[in-house]
Amino acid sequence: MMSTEDDVVLDFGEEEFDRNRILKHPVAVGFHLLFRVGALLAYLLCGWFSDSFITNFVVIILLLSMDFWTVKNISGRLLVGLRWWNYIDEEGHSKWMFESRKNRKGTVTALESRIFWLSLVLCQILWIVFLFGTIFTFKFKWLMVAVIGVIMNGSNLLGYIRCKWGTKQKMTTIARSFLTTQALKSMFSSRKTEEGQSTT
């Protein structure tokens, strides 16, 4: 059964921010942070509570799994108005679906959006640090835990990036535009510096 990635972007659009309200979904924010922070703390502090690697492994994987499910199915939809999923069609091909809520004011608050994206990115960076830490400190039994953390957090991060900025082609266009802007800014700033030095 052949599996191919086929992007389908539905209802693609910008998020609408409600700046009047601080937290519109406090329970979703709480669980969004609870499981991911819990998994990180369990990884860092598990030696204090149990010497059994199997017990620590199971606890961390359970927290990572609950975090993955919560972010993918609940907090992404409520906090930023984005959703992604995968299904197998009748021909046996894997289809990836990416959705973004469009033209609905008051559904997303700026603070909730910041919490969502910062936690996704920071946790992924921390799991990558843990991954390299296990390699450099030769704690290879923890390597599998760090790899699972990177994969599960990375899957959600990639899925939501694709929801927000679209397909690979659109992401490439955004990256080129950003790099071009940065290059032009650096050219103009260096030119102004040279002009300032020549006048003095």
RAHU-V496727 format. One record per backbone hydrogen bond with DSSP energy under -0.5 kcal/mol. CO is the residue of the C=O (numbers start at 1). NH is the residue of the N-H. Records with the same first field share a line. If there is no record, write none. Layout:
BEGIN
CO: NH / NH
END
This chain:
BEGIN
2: 4
4: 6
6: 96
8: 10 / 98
10: 100
15: 17
16: 108
17: 19
25: 29
26: 30
27: 31
28: 32
29: 33
30: 34
31: 35
32: 36
33: 37
34: 38
35: 39
36: 40
37: 41
38: 42
39: 43
40: 44
41: 45
42: 46
45: 48 / 49
46: 49 / 50
51: 53
52: 56
53: 57
54: 58
55: 59
56: 60
57: 61
58: 62
59: 63
60: 64
61: 65
62: 66
63: 67
64: 68
65: 69
66: 70
67: 71
68: 72
69: 73
70: 74 / 75
71: 76
74: 78
75: 79 / 80
76: 80 / 82
81: 101
83: 99
85: 97
87: 89 / 95
89: 92
93: 89
94: 6
95: 87
96: 8
97: 85
98: 10
99: 83
104: 107
108: 18
109: 113
110: 114
111: 115
112: 116
113: 117
114: 118
115: 119
116: 120
117: 121
118: 122
119: 123
120: 124
121: 125
122: 126
123: 127
124: 128
125: 129
126: 130
127: 131
128: 132
129: 133
130: 134
131: 135
132: 136
133: 137
134: 139
135: 138
138: 140
139: 142
140: 143 / 144
142: 146
143: 147
144: 148
145: 149
146: 150
147: 151
148: 152
149: 153
150: 154
151: 155
152: 156
153: 157
154: 158
155: 159
156: 160
157: 161
158: 162
159: 163
160: 164
161: 165
162: 166
167: 171
168: 172
169: 173
170: 174
171: 175
172: 176
173: 177
174: 178
175: 179
176: 180
177: 181
178: 182
179: 183
180: 184
181: 185
182: 186
183: 187
184: 188
185: 189
186: 190
187: 191
188: 192
189: 193
190: 194
191: 195
192: 196
193: 197
194: 198
195: 199
196: 200
END
